[in-house]
C-alpha cells in the first residue's frame, strides 16, 4: 500500500509540473510589447494634456490701450502650436506723437494672471518730451473684472508717472 501511495504521489507531481510548463509556454507574452503599448498610451495622454488650454483661448486681435493715448490700438495673440496657454504677442497703439508697442511671449497662468516676457516700449509727449521708455523682462498683467481687461502691473514708468496699459478681451 505504501508503494502504491508513493507511486500515485510521484505521478501527480509529474503531471502537475508538466501542465504548468505547458500552460506557461502556451500563454507566453512578450513583455517588451506590453511596455511599448503602455509608453505609447502615456505619450498620447501627455501630448493631449500639453496642447490643450486650461484657460480661455485668447487667440486673435484685441484692443490695446494706454491712459494717455486717445486712440486704442490692437494686440494680436497667436497661439503657440502644441503649448497650452502660450501665445506670441505683438501690437501697438498710437495717437499723434504718443505711441505704445508690445512684442513678446504671453503665458496665461490663471483666470486672473498673464505673464508677459518681452518688451513694451512707449513714447509719451507728456513724459520727458517723448523720450522712449522700455519695460523689458517678465511682467504681469492682472484682471480684476473677470477676464474682460488685463492691466500691466508694472505701472510706474521711467519718469515716475503711472501708466495704465490694458489689453481688452
Chimera marker file (.cmm) of the C-alpha trace (Angstrom):
<marker_set name="trace">
<marker id="1" x="0.000" y="0.000" z="0.000" r="1" g="1" b="0" radius="0.5"/>
<marker id="2" x="2.899" y="2.289" z="0.811" r="1" g="1" b="0" radius="0.5"/>
<marker id="3" x="4.375" y="1.744" z="-2.645" r="1" g="1" b="0" radius="0.5"/>
<marker id="4" x="1.003" y="2.421" z="-4.242" r="1" g="1" b="0" radius="0.5"/>
<marker id="5" x="0.632" y="5.776" z="-2.447" r="1" g="1" b="0" radius="0.5"/>
<marker id="6" x="4.192" y="6.727" z="-3.325" r="1" g="1" b="0" radius="0.5"/>
<marker id="7" x="3.585" y="5.911" z="-6.994" r="1" g="1" b="0" radius="0.5"/>
<marker id="8" x="0.370" y="7.983" z="-7.017" r="1" g="1" b="0" radius="0.5"/>
<marker id="9" x="2.117" y="10.948" z="-5.341" r="1" g="1" b="0" radius="0.5"/>
<marker id="10" x="5.016" y="10.832" z="-7.825" r="1" g="1" b="0" radius="0.5"/>
<marker id="11" x="2.561" y="10.597" z="-10.758" r="1" g="1" b="0" radius="0.5"/>
<marker id="12" x="0.539" y="13.575" z="-9.504" r="1" g="1" b="0" radius="0.5"/>
<marker id="13" x="3.728" y="15.601" z="-9.048" r="1" g="1" b="0" radius="0.5"/>
<marker id="14" x="4.963" y="14.827" z="-12.556" r="1" g="1" b="0" radius="0.5"/>
<marker id="15" x="1.575" y="15.589" z="-14.137" r="1" g="1" b="0" radius="0.5"/>
<marker id="16" x="1.159" y="18.873" z="-12.242" r="1" g="1" b="0" radius="0.5"/>
<marker id="17" x="4.653" y="20.043" z="-13.223" r="1" g="1" b="0" radius="0.5"/>
<marker id="18" x="4.063" y="19.129" z="-16.844" r="1" g="1" b="0" radius="0.5"/>
<marker id="19" x="0.759" y="21.035" z="-17.009" r="1" g="1" b="0" radius="0.5"/>
<marker id="20" x="2.298" y="24.203" z="-15.562" r="1" g="1" b="0" radius="0.5"/>
<marker id="21" x="5.128" y="24.210" z="-18.066" r="1" g="1" b="0" radius="0.5"/>
<marker id="22" x="2.772" y="23.585" z="-20.968" r="1" g="1" b="0" radius="0.5"/>
<marker id="23" x="0.314" y="26.307" z="-19.929" r="1" g="1" b="0" radius="0.5"/>
<marker id="24" x="3.004" y="28.951" z="-19.283" r="1" g="1" b="0" radius="0.5"/>
<marker id="25" x="4.639" y="28.292" z="-22.648" r="1" g="1" b="0" radius="0.5"/>
<marker id="26" x="1.327" y="28.471" z="-24.478" r="1" g="1" b="0" radius="0.5"/>
<marker id="27" x="0.339" y="31.835" z="-22.893" r="1" g="1" b="0" radius="0.5"/>
<marker id="28" x="3.803" y="33.434" z="-23.078" r="1" g="1" b="0" radius="0.5"/>
<marker id="29" x="3.562" y="37.162" z="-23.977" r="1" g="1" b="0" radius="0.5"/>
<marker id="30" x="6.455" y="39.372" z="-24.984" r="1" g="1" b="0" radius="0.5"/>
<marker id="31" x="6.949" y="41.864" z="-22.135" r="1" g="1" b="0" radius="0.5"/>
<marker id="32" x="8.530" y="44.450" z="-24.441" r="1" g="1" b="0" radius="0.5"/>
<marker id="33" x="5.262" y="44.654" z="-26.394" r="1" g="1" b="0" radius="0.5"/>
<marker id="34" x="3.381" y="45.395" z="-23.167" r="1" g="1" b="0" radius="0.5"/>
<marker id="35" x="5.871" y="48.079" z="-22.108" r="1" g="1" b="0" radius="0.5"/>
<marker id="36" x="5.775" y="49.670" z="-25.582" r="1" g="1" b="0" radius="0.5"/>
<marker id="37" x="1.978" y="49.846" z="-25.569" r="1" g="1" b="0" radius="0.5"/>
<marker id="38" x="1.976" y="51.433" z="-22.084" r="1" g="1" b="0" radius="0.5"/>
<marker id="39" x="4.562" y="54.022" z="-23.177" r="1" g="1" b="0" radius="0.5"/>
<marker id="40" x="2.584" y="54.821" z="-26.336" r="1" g="1" b="0" radius="0.5"/>
<marker id="41" x="-0.550" y="55.403" z="-24.257" r="1" g="1" b="0" radius="0.5"/>
<marker id="42" x="1.358" y="57.659" z="-21.832" r="1" g="1" b="0" radius="0.5"/>
<marker id="43" x="2.810" y="59.712" z="-24.696" r="1" g="1" b="0" radius="0.5"/>
<marker id="44" x="-0.631" y="60.187" z="-26.230" r="1" g="1" b="0" radius="0.5"/>
<marker id="45" x="-2.114" y="61.310" z="-22.887" r="1" g="1" b="0" radius="0.5"/>
<marker id="46" x="0.830" y="63.654" z="-22.121" r="1" g="1" b="0" radius="0.5"/>
<marker id="47" x="0.658" y="65.247" z="-25.597" r="1" g="1" b="0" radius="0.5"/>
<marker id="48" x="-3.069" y="65.891" z="-25.277" r="1" g="1" b="0" radius="0.5"/>
<marker id="49" x="-2.603" y="67.497" z="-21.847" r="1" g="1" b="0" radius="0.5"/>
<marker id="50" x="0.303" y="69.645" z="-23.048" r="1" g="1" b="0" radius="0.5"/>
<marker id="51" x="-1.514" y="71.071" z="-26.079" r="1" g="1" b="0" radius="0.5"/>
<marker id="52" x="-4.946" y="71.812" z="-24.574" r="1" g="1" b="0" radius="0.5"/>
<marker id="53" x="-5.608" y="75.157" z="-22.924" r="1" g="1" b="0" radius="0.5"/>
<marker id="54" x="-6.541" y="75.048" z="-19.278" r="1" g="1" b="0" radius="0.5"/>
<marker id="55" x="-7.918" y="78.587" z="-19.516" r="1" g="1" b="0" radius="0.5"/>
<marker id="56" x="-9.853" y="80.638" z="-22.060" r="1" g="1" b="0" radius="0.5"/>
<marker id="57" x="-8.415" y="80.752" z="-25.596" r="1" g="1" b="0" radius="0.5"/>
<marker id="58" x="-7.156" y="84.319" z="-26.191" r="1" g="1" b="0" radius="0.5"/>
<marker id="59" x="-6.141" y="83.786" z="-29.844" r="1" g="1" b="0" radius="0.5"/>
<marker id="60" x="-6.916" y="86.727" z="-32.105" r="1" g="1" b="0" radius="0.5"/>
<marker id="61" x="-6.748" y="90.508" z="-32.169" r="1" g="1" b="0" radius="0.5"/>
<marker id="62" x="-7.787" y="92.536" z="-29.130" r="1" g="1" b="0" radius="0.5"/>
<marker id="63" x="-7.988" y="96.197" z="-28.070" r="1" g="1" b="0" radius="0.5"/>
<marker id="64" x="-4.764" y="97.640" z="-26.595" r="1" g="1" b="0" radius="0.5"/>
<marker id="65" x="-4.866" y="100.934" z="-24.658" r="1" g="1" b="0" radius="0.5"/>
<marker id="66" x="-2.748" y="103.423" z="-22.707" r="1" g="1" b="0" radius="0.5"/>
<marker id="67" x="-4.361" y="106.047" z="-20.471" r="1" g="1" b="0" radius="0.5"/>
<marker id="68" x="-2.519" y="108.933" z="-22.247" r="1" g="1" b="0" radius="0.5"/>
<marker id="69" x="-3.146" y="107.732" z="-25.817" r="1" g="1" b="0" radius="0.5"/>
<marker id="70" x="-6.521" y="108.811" z="-27.228" r="1" g="1" b="0" radius="0.5"/>
<marker id="71" x="-6.980" y="106.129" z="-29.860" r="1" g="1" b="0" radius="0.5"/>
<marker id="72" x="-6.936" y="102.474" z="-28.890" r="1" g="1" b="0" radius="0.5"/>
<marker id="73" x="-4.608" y="100.174" z="-30.752" r="1" g="1" b="0" radius="0.5"/>
<marker id="74" x="-4.607" y="96.424" z="-31.180" r="1" g="1" b="0" radius="0.5"/>
<marker id="75" x="-2.614" y="93.469" z="-29.946" r="1" g="1" b="0" radius="0.5"/>
<marker id="76" x="-2.544" y="90.066" z="-31.641" r="1" g="1" b="0" radius="0.5"/>
<marker id="77" x="-2.380" y="86.832" z="-29.621" r="1" g="1" b="0" radius="0.5"/>
<marker id="78" x="-1.070" y="83.965" z="-31.756" r="1" g="1" b="0" radius="0.5"/>
<marker id="79" x="-1.314" y="80.539" z="-30.077" r="1" g="1" b="0" radius="0.5"/>
<marker id="80" x="1.955" y="78.622" z="-29.987" r="1" g="1" b="0" radius="0.5"/>
<marker id="81" x="1.404" y="75.171" z="-31.503" r="1" g="1" b="0" radius="0.5"/>
<marker id="82" x="1.324" y="72.268" z="-29.022" r="1" g="1" b="0" radius="0.5"/>
<marker id="83" x="1.712" y="74.538" z="-25.976" r="1" g="1" b="0" radius="0.5"/>
<marker id="84" x="-1.174" y="75.103" z="-23.598" r="1" g="1" b="0" radius="0.5"/>
<marker id="85" x="-1.990" y="78.722" z="-22.761" r="1" g="1" b="0" radius="0.5"/>
<marker id="86" x="1.092" y="80.173" z="-24.514" r="1" g="1" b="0" radius="0.5"/>
<marker id="87" x="0.962" y="82.932" z="-27.133" r="1" g="1" b="0" radius="0.5"/>
<marker id="88" x="3.241" y="85.094" z="-29.227" r="1" g="1" b="0" radius="0.5"/>
<marker id="89" x="2.060" y="88.673" z="-28.725" r="1" g="1" b="0" radius="0.5"/>
<marker id="90" x="2.600" y="91.809" z="-30.816" r="1" g="1" b="0" radius="0.5"/>
<marker id="91" x="0.759" y="95.071" z="-31.203" r="1" g="1" b="0" radius="0.5"/>
<marker id="92" x="0.734" y="98.832" z="-30.929" r="1" g="1" b="0" radius="0.5"/>
<marker id="93" x="-1.326" y="101.912" z="-30.183" r="1" g="1" b="0" radius="0.5"/>
<marker id="94" x="-0.707" y="105.487" z="-31.197" r="1" g="1" b="0" radius="0.5"/>
<marker id="95" x="-2.147" y="108.960" z="-31.424" r="1" g="1" b="0" radius="0.5"/>
<marker id="96" x="-0.168" y="111.979" z="-32.609" r="1" g="1" b="0" radius="0.5"/>
<marker id="97" x="3.325" y="111.830" z="-31.139" r="1" g="1" b="0" radius="0.5"/>
<marker id="98" x="2.328" y="109.267" z="-28.495" r="1" g="1" b="0" radius="0.5"/>
<marker id="99" x="2.970" y="105.592" z="-29.187" r="1" g="1" b="0" radius="0.5"/>
<marker id="100" x="2.943" y="102.220" z="-27.441" r="1" g="1" b="0" radius="0.5"/>
<marker id="101" x="4.370" y="98.932" z="-28.733" r="1" g="1" b="0" radius="0.5"/>
<marker id="102" x="4.345" y="95.414" z="-27.302" r="1" g="1" b="0" radius="0.5"/>
<marker id="103" x="6.217" y="92.345" z="-28.575" r="1" g="1" b="0" radius="0.5"/>
<marker id="104" x="6.984" y="89.072" z="-26.840" r="1" g="1" b="0" radius="0.5"/>
<marker id="105" x="5.526" y="85.947" z="-25.269" r="1" g="1" b="0" radius="0.5"/>
<marker id="106" x="2.439" y="85.636" z="-23.050" r="1" g="1" b="0" radius="0.5"/>
<marker id="107" x="1.714" y="82.730" z="-20.705" r="1" g="1" b="0" radius="0.5"/>
<marker id="108" x="-1.732" y="82.562" z="-19.136" r="1" g="1" b="0" radius="0.5"/>
<marker id="109" x="-1.117" y="81.279" z="-15.602" r="1" g="1" b="0" radius="0.5"/>
<marker id="110" x="-4.579" y="81.678" z="-14.043" r="1" g="1" b="0" radius="0.5"/>
<marker id="111" x="-8.013" y="83.117" z="-14.773" r="1" g="1" b="0" radius="0.5"/>
<marker id="112" x="-6.719" y="86.481" z="-13.482" r="1" g="1" b="0" radius="0.5"/>
<marker id="113" x="-2.999" y="86.473" z="-14.368" r="1" g="1" b="0" radius="0.5"/>
<marker id="114" x="-0.907" y="86.533" z="-17.536" r="1" g="1" b="0" radius="0.5"/>
<marker id="115" x="2.886" y="86.650" z="-17.524" r="1" g="1" b="0" radius="0.5"/>
<marker id="116" x="4.382" y="88.598" z="-20.417" r="1" g="1" b="0" radius="0.5"/>
<marker id="117" x="8.048" y="88.228" z="-21.366" r="1" g="1" b="0" radius="0.5"/>
<marker id="118" x="9.432" y="90.649" z="-23.916" r="1" g="1" b="0" radius="0.5"/>
<marker id="119" x="9.417" y="94.414" z="-24.467" r="1" g="1" b="0" radius="0.5"/>
<marker id="120" x="6.819" y="97.125" z="-24.002" r="1" g="1" b="0" radius="0.5"/>
<marker id="121" x="8.025" y="100.444" z="-25.407" r="1" g="1" b="0" radius="0.5"/>
<marker id="122" x="6.221" y="103.744" z="-25.059" r="1" g="1" b="0" radius="0.5"/>
<marker id="123" x="6.858" y="107.283" z="-26.136" r="1" g="1" b="0" radius="0.5"/>
<marker id="124" x="4.558" y="109.797" z="-24.416" r="1" g="1" b="0" radius="0.5"/>
<marker id="125" x="4.932" y="113.538" z="-25.081" r="1" g="1" b="0" radius="0.5"/>
<marker id="126" x="3.855" y="114.442" z="-21.529" r="1" g="1" b="0" radius="0.5"/>
<marker id="127" x="6.619" y="112.248" z="-20.053" r="1" g="1" b="0" radius="0.5"/>
<marker id="128" x="10.161" y="113.591" z="-20.635" r="1" g="1" b="0" radius="0.5"/>
<marker id="129" x="9.316" y="115.082" z="-24.054" r="1" g="1" b="0" radius="0.5"/>
<marker id="130" x="8.615" y="111.848" z="-25.952" r="1" g="1" b="0" radius="0.5"/>
<marker id="131" x="11.733" y="110.089" z="-24.694" r="1" g="1" b="0" radius="0.5"/>
<marker id="132" x="11.136" y="106.353" z="-25.270" r="1" g="1" b="0" radius="0.5"/>
<marker id="133" x="10.792" y="104.178" z="-22.188" r="1" g="1" b="0" radius="0.5"/>
<marker id="134" x="11.072" y="100.383" z="-22.487" r="1" g="1" b="0" radius="0.5"/>
<marker id="135" x="9.991" y="97.774" z="-19.986" r="1" g="1" b="0" radius="0.5"/>
<marker id="136" x="11.960" y="94.541" z="-20.531" r="1" g="1" b="0" radius="0.5"/>
<marker id="137" x="11.722" y="91.121" z="-18.969" r="1" g="1" b="0" radius="0.5"/>
<marker id="138" x="8.785" y="89.325" z="-17.406" r="1" g="1" b="0" radius="0.5"/>
<marker id="139" x="5.805" y="91.450" z="-16.391" r="1" g="1" b="0" radius="0.5"/>
<marker id="140" x="2.384" y="90.520" z="-15.024" r="1" g="1" b="0" radius="0.5"/>
<marker id="141" x="-0.990" y="91.531" z="-16.423" r="1" g="1" b="0" radius="0.5"/>
<marker id="142" x="-3.825" y="91.221" z="-13.877" r="1" g="1" b="0" radius="0.5"/>
<marker id="143" x="-7.592" y="91.139" z="-14.375" r="1" g="1" b="0" radius="0.5"/>
<marker id="144" x="-9.996" y="92.404" z="-11.735" r="1" g="1" b="0" radius="0.5"/>
<marker id="145" x="-13.134" y="92.222" z="-13.879" r="1" g="1" b="0" radius="0.5"/>
<marker id="146" x="-13.395" y="88.508" z="-14.646" r="1" g="1" b="0" radius="0.5"/>
<marker id="147" x="-11.043" y="88.469" z="-17.636" r="1" g="1" b="0" radius="0.5"/>
<marker id="148" x="-12.532" y="91.326" z="-19.692" r="1" g="1" b="0" radius="0.5"/>
<marker id="149" x="-9.492" y="93.579" z="-19.155" r="1" g="1" b="0" radius="0.5"/>
<marker id="150" x="-5.926" y="92.739" z="-18.113" r="1" g="1" b="0" radius="0.5"/>
<marker id="151" x="-3.771" y="95.614" z="-16.770" r="1" g="1" b="0" radius="0.5"/>
<marker id="152" x="0.022" y="95.745" z="-16.697" r="1" g="1" b="0" radius="0.5"/>
<marker id="153" x="1.127" y="95.702" z="-13.045" r="1" g="1" b="0" radius="0.5"/>
<marker id="154" x="4.466" y="97.448" z="-13.652" r="1" g="1" b="0" radius="0.5"/>
<marker id="155" x="2.670" y="100.804" z="-13.752" r="1" g="1" b="0" radius="0.5"/>
<marker id="156" x="5.370" y="103.364" z="-12.891" r="1" g="1" b="0" radius="0.5"/>
<marker id="157" x="7.295" y="104.498" z="-15.970" r="1" g="1" b="0" radius="0.5"/>
<marker id="158" x="10.853" y="105.826" z="-16.213" r="1" g="1" b="0" radius="0.5"/>
<marker id="159" x="9.668" y="109.379" z="-15.482" r="1" g="1" b="0" radius="0.5"/>
<marker id="160" x="7.940" y="108.344" z="-12.279" r="1" g="1" b="0" radius="0.5"/>
<marker id="161" x="4.412" y="108.638" z="-13.670" r="1" g="1" b="0" radius="0.5"/>
<marker id="162" x="1.762" y="105.919" z="-13.512" r="1" g="1" b="0" radius="0.5"/>
<marker id="163" x="0.715" y="104.316" z="-16.804" r="1" g="1" b="0" radius="0.5"/>
<marker id="164" x="-2.414" y="102.245" z="-17.297" r="1" g="1" b="0" radius="0.5"/>
<marker id="165" x="-1.641" y="99.803" z="-20.093" r="1" g="1" b="0" radius="0.5"/>
<marker id="166" x="-4.579" y="97.480" z="-20.722" r="1" g="1" b="0" radius="0.5"/>
<marker id="167" x="-5.492" y="94.596" z="-23.004" r="1" g="1" b="0" radius="0.5"/>
<marker id="168" x="-9.268" y="94.262" z="-23.519" r="1" g="1" b="0" radius="0.5"/>
<marker id="169" x="-10.942" y="90.941" z="-24.414" r="1" g="1" b="0" radius="0.5"/>
<link id1="1" id2="2" r="1" g="1" b="0" radius="0.2"/>
<link id1="2" id2="3" r="1" g="1" b="0" radius="0.2"/>
<link id1="3" id2="4" r="1" g="1" b="0" radius="0.2"/>
<link id1="4" id2="5" r="1" g="1" b="0" radius="0.2"/>
<link id1="5" id2="6" r="1" g="1" b="0" radius="0.2"/>
<link id1="6" id2="7" r="1" g="1" b="0" radius="0.2"/>
<link id1="7" id2="8" r="1" g="1" b="0" radius="0.2"/>
<link id1="8" id2="9" r="1" g="1" b="0" radius="0.2"/>
<link id1="9" id2="10" r="1" g="1" b="0" radius="0.2"/>
<link id1="10" id2="11" r="1" g="1" b="0" radius="0.2"/>
<link id1="11" id2="12" r="1" g="1" b="0" radius="0.2"/>
<link id1="12" id2="13" r="1" g="1" b="0" radius="0.2"/>
<link id1="13" id2="14" r="1" g="1" b="0" radius="0.2"/>
<link id1="14" id2="15" r="1" g="1" b="0" radius="0.2"/>
<link id1="15" id2="16" r="1" g="1" b="0" radius="0.2"/>
<link id1="16" id2="17" r="1" g="1" b="0" radius="0.2"/>
<link id1="17" id2="18" r="1" g="1" b="0" radius="0.2"/>
<link id1="18" id2="19" r="1" g="1" b="0" radius="0.2"/>
<link id1="19" id2="20" r="1" g="1" b="0" radius="0.2"/>
<link id1="20" id2="21" r="1" g="1" b="0" radius="0.2"/>
<link id1="21" id2="22" r="1" g="1" b="0" radius="0.2"/>
<link id1="22" id2="23" r="1" g="1" b="0" radius="0.2"/>
<link id1="23" id2="24" r="1" g="1" b="0" radius="0.2"/>
<link id1="24" id2="25" r="1" g="1" b="0" radius="0.2"/>
<link id1="25" id2="26" r="1" g="1" b="0" radius="0.2"/>
<link id1="26" id2="27" r="1" g="1" b="0" radius="0.2"/>
<link id1="27" id2="28" r="1" g="1" b="0" radius="0.2"/>
<link id1="28" id2="29" r="1" g="1" b="0" radius="0.2"/>
<link id1="29" id2="30" r="1" g="1" b="0" radius="0.2"/>
<link id1="30" id2="31" r="1" g="1" b="0" radius="0.2"/>
<link id1="31" id2="32" r="1" g="1" b="0" radius="0.2"/>
<link id1="32" id2="33" r="1" g="1" b="0" radius="0.2"/>
<link id1="33" id2="34" r="1" g="1" b="0" radius="0.2"/>
<link id1="34" id2="35" r="1" g="1" b="0" radius="0.2"/>
<link id1="35" id2="36" r="1" g="1" b="0" radius="0.2"/>
<link id1="36" id2="37" r="1" g="1" b="0" radius="0.2"/>
<link id1="37" id2="38" r="1" g="1" b="0" radius="0.2"/>
<link id1="38" id2="39" r="1" g="1" b="0" radius="0.2"/>
<link id1="39" id2="40" r="1" g="1" b="0" radius="0.2"/>
<link id1="40" id2="41" r="1" g="1" b="0" radius="0.2"/>
<link id1="41" id2="42" r="1" g="1" b="0" radius="0.2"/>
<link id1="42" id2="43" r="1" g="1" b="0" radius="0.2"/>
<link id1="43" id2="44" r="1" g="1" b="0" radius="0.2"/>
<link id1="44" id2="45" r="1" g="1" b="0" radius="0.2"/>
<link id1="45" id2="46" r="1" g="1" b="0" radius="0.2"/>
<link id1="46" id2="47" r="1" g="1" b="0" radius="0.2"/>
<link id1="47" id2="48" r="1" g="1" b="0" radius="0.2"/>
<link id1="48" id2="49" r="1" g="1" b="0" radius="0.2"/>
<link id1="49" id2="50" r="1" g="1" b="0" radius="0.2"/>
<link id1="50" id2="51" r="1" g="1" b="0" radius="0.2"/>
<link id1="51" id2="52" r="1" g="1" b="0" radius="0.2"/>
<link id1="52" id2="53" r="1" g="1" b="0" radius="0.2"/>
<link id1="53" id2="54" r="1" g="1" b="0" radius="0.2"/>
<link id1="54" id2="55" r="1" g="1" b="0" radius="0.2"/>
<link id1="55" id2="56" r="1" g="1" b="0" radius="0.2"/>
<link id1="56" id2="57" r="1" g="1" b="0" radius="0.2"/>
<link id1="57" id2="58" r="1" g="1" b="0" radius="0.2"/>
<link id1="58" id2="59" r="1" g="1" b="0" radius="0.2"/>
<link id1="59" id2="60" r="1" g="1" b="0" radius="0.2"/>
<link id1="60" id2="61" r="1" g="1" b="0" radius="0.2"/>
<link id1="61" id2="62" r="1" g="1" b="0" radius="0.2"/>
<link id1="62" id2="63" r="1" g="1" b="0" radius="0.2"/>
<link id1="63" id2="64" r="1" g="1" b="0" radius="0.2"/>
<link id1="64" id2="65" r="1" g="1" b="0" radius="0.2"/>
<link id1="65" id2="66" r="1" g="1" b="0" radius="0.2"/>
<link id1="66" id2="67" r="1" g="1" b="0" radius="0.2"/>
<link id1="67" id2="68" r="1" g="1" b="0" radius="0.2"/>
<link id1="68" id2="69" r="1" g="1" b="0" radius="0.2"/>
<link id1="69" id2="70" r="1" g="1" b="0" radius="0.2"/>
<link id1="70" id2="71" r="1" g="1" b="0" radius="0.2"/>
<link id1="71" id2="72" r="1" g="1" b="0" radius="0.2"/>
<link id1="72" id2="73" r="1" g="1" b="0" radius="0.2"/>
<link id1="73" id2="74" r="1" g="1" b="0" radius="0.2"/>
<link id1="74" id2="75" r="1" g="1" b="0" radius="0.2"/>
<link id1="75" id2="76" r="1" g="1" b="0" radius="0.2"/>
<link id1="76" id2="77" r="1" g="1" b="0" radius="0.2"/>
<link id1="77" id2="78" r="1" g="1" b="0" radius="0.2"/>
<link id1="78" id2="79" r="1" g="1" b="0" radius="0.2"/>
<link id1="79" id2="80" r="1" g="1" b="0" radius="0.2"/>
<link id1="80" id2="81" r="1" g="1" b="0" radius="0.2"/>
<link id1="81" id2="82" r="1" g="1" b="0" radius="0.2"/>
<link id1="82" id2="83" r="1" g="1" b="0" radius="0.2"/>
<link id1="83" id2="84" r="1" g="1" b="0" radius="0.2"/>
<link id1="84" id2="85" r="1" g="1" b="0" radius="0.2"/>
<link id1="85" id2="86" r="1" g="1" b="0" radius="0.2"/>
<link id1="86" id2="87" r="1" g="1" b="0" radius="0.2"/>
<link id1="87" id2="88" r="1" g="1" b="0" radius="0.2"/>
<link id1="88" id2="89" r="1" g="1" b="0" radius="0.2"/>
<link id1="89" id2="90" r="1" g="1" b="0" radius="0.2"/>
<link id1="90" id2="91" r="1" g="1" b="0" radius="0.2"/>
<link id1="91" id2="92" r="1" g="1" b="0" radius="0.2"/>
<link id1="92" id2="93" r="1" g="1" b="0" radius="0.2"/>
<link id1="93" id2="94" r="1" g="1" b="0" radius="0.2"/>
<link id1="94" id2="95" r="1" g="1" b="0" radius="0.2"/>
<link id1="95" id2="96" r="1" g="1" b="0" radius="0.2"/>
<link id1="96" id2="97" r="1" g="1" b="0" radius="0.2"/>
<link id1="97" id2="98" r="1" g="1" b="0" radius="0.2"/>
<link id1="98" id2="99" r="1" g="1" b="0" radius="0.2"/>
<link id1="99" id2="100" r="1" g="1" b="0" radius="0.2"/>
<link id1="100" id2="101" r="1" g="1" b="0" radius="0.2"/>
<link id1="101" id2="102" r="1" g="1" b="0" radius="0.2"/>
<link id1="102" id2="103" r="1" g="1" b="0" radius="0.2"/>
<link id1="103" id2="104" r="1" g="1" b="0" radius="0.2"/>
<link id1="104" id2="105" r="1" g="1" b="0" radius="0.2"/>
<link id1="105" id2="106" r="1" g="1" b="0" radius="0.2"/>
<link id1="106" id2="107" r="1" g="1" b="0" radius="0.2"/>
<link id1="107" id2="108" r="1" g="1" b="0" radius="0.2"/>
<link id1="108" id2="109" r="1" g="1" b="0" radius="0.2"/>
<link id1="109" id2="110" r="1" g="1" b="0" radius="0.2"/>
<link id1="110" id2="111" r="1" g="1" b="0" radius="0.2"/>
<link id1="111" id2="112" r="1" g="1" b="0" radius="0.2"/>
<link id1="112" id2="113" r="1" g="1" b="0" radius="0.2"/>
<link id1="113" id2="114" r="1" g="1" b="0" radius="0.2"/>
<link id1="114" id2="115" r="1" g="1" b="0" radius="0.2"/>
<link id1="115" id2="116" r="1" g="1" b="0" radius="0.2"/>
<link id1="116" id2="117" r="1" g="1" b="0" radius="0.2"/>
<link id1="117" id2="118" r="1" g="1" b="0" radius="0.2"/>
<link id1="118" id2="119" r="1" g="1" b="0" radius="0.2"/>
<link id1="119" id2="120" r="1" g="1" b="0" radius="0.2"/>
<link id1="120" id2="121" r="1" g="1" b="0" radius="0.2"/>
<link id1="121" id2="122" r="1" g="1" b="0" radius="0.2"/>
<link id1="122" id2="123" r="1" g="1" b="0" radius="0.2"/>
<link id1="123" id2="124" r="1" g="1" b="0" radius="0.2"/>
<link id1="124" id2="125" r="1" g="1" b="0" radius="0.2"/>
<link id1="125" id2="126" r="1" g="1" b="0" radius="0.2"/>
<link id1="126" id2="127" r="1" g="1" b="0" radius="0.2"/>
<link id1="127" id2="128" r="1" g="1" b="0" radius="0.2"/>
<link id1="128" id2="129" r="1" g="1" b="0" radius="0.2"/>
<link id1="129" id2="130" r="1" g="1" b="0" radius="0.2"/>
<link id1="130" id2="131" r="1" g="1" b="0" radius="0.2"/>
<link id1="131" id2="132" r="1" g="1" b="0" radius="0.2"/>
<link id1="132" id2="133" r="1" g="1" b="0" radius="0.2"/>
<link id1="133" id2="134" r="1" g="1" b="0" radius="0.2"/>
<link id1="134" id2="135" r="1" g="1" b="0" radius="0.2"/>
<link id1="135" id2="136" r="1" g="1" b="0" radius="0.2"/>
<link id1="136" id2="137" r="1" g="1" b="0" radius="0.2"/>
<link id1="137" id2="138" r="1" g="1" b="0" radius="0.2"/>
<link id1="138" id2="139" r="1" g="1" b="0" radius="0.2"/>
<link id1="139" id2="140" r="1" g="1" b="0" radius="0.2"/>
<link id1="140" id2="141" r="1" g="1" b="0" radius="0.2"/>
<link id1="141" id2="142" r="1" g="1" b="0" radius="0.2"/>
<link id1="142" id2="143" r="1" g="1" b="0" radius="0.2"/>
<link id1="143" id2="144" r="1" g="1" b="0" radius="0.2"/>
<link id1="144" id2="145" r="1" g="1" b="0" radius="0.2"/>
<link id1="145" id2="146" r="1" g="1" b="0" radius="0.2"/>
<link id1="146" id2="147" r="1" g="1" b="0" radius="0.2"/>
<link id1="147" id2="148" r="1" g="1" b="0" radius="0.2"/>
<link id1="148" id2="149" r="1" g="1" b="0" radius="0.2"/>
<link id1="149" id2="150" r="1" g="1" b="0" radius="0.2"/>
<link id1="150" id2="151" r="1" g="1" b="0" radius="0.2"/>
<link id1="151" id2="152" r="1" g="1" b="0" radius="0.2"/>
<link id1="152" id2="153" r="1" g="1" b="0" radius="0.2"/>
<link id1="153" id2="154" r="1" g="1" b="0" radius="0.2"/>
<link id1="154" id2="155" r="1" g="1" b="0" radius="0.2"/>
<link id1="155" id2="156" r="1" g="1" b="0" radius="0.2"/>
<link id1="156" id2="157" r="1" g="1" b="0" radius="0.2"/>
<link id1="157" id2="158" r="1" g="1" b="0" radius="0.2"/>
<link id1="158" id2="159" r="1" g="1" b="0" radius="0.2"/>
<link id1="159" id2="160" r="1" g="1" b="0" radius="0.2"/>
<link id1="160" id2="161" r="1" g="1" b="0" radius="0.2"/>
<link id1="161" id2="162" r="1" g="1" b="0" radius="0.2"/>
<link id1="162" id2="163" r="1" g="1" b="0" radius="0.2"/>
<link id1="163" id2="164" r="1" g="1" b="0" radius="0.2"/>
<link id1="164" id2="165" r="1" g="1" b="0" radius="0.2"/>
<link id1="165" id2="166" r="1" g="1" b="0" radius="0.2"/>
<link id1="166" id2="167" r="1" g="1" b="0" radius="0.2"/>
<link id1="167" id2="168" r="1" g="1" b="0" radius="0.2"/>
<link id1="168" id2="169" r="1" g="1" b="0" radius="0.2"/>
</marker_set>
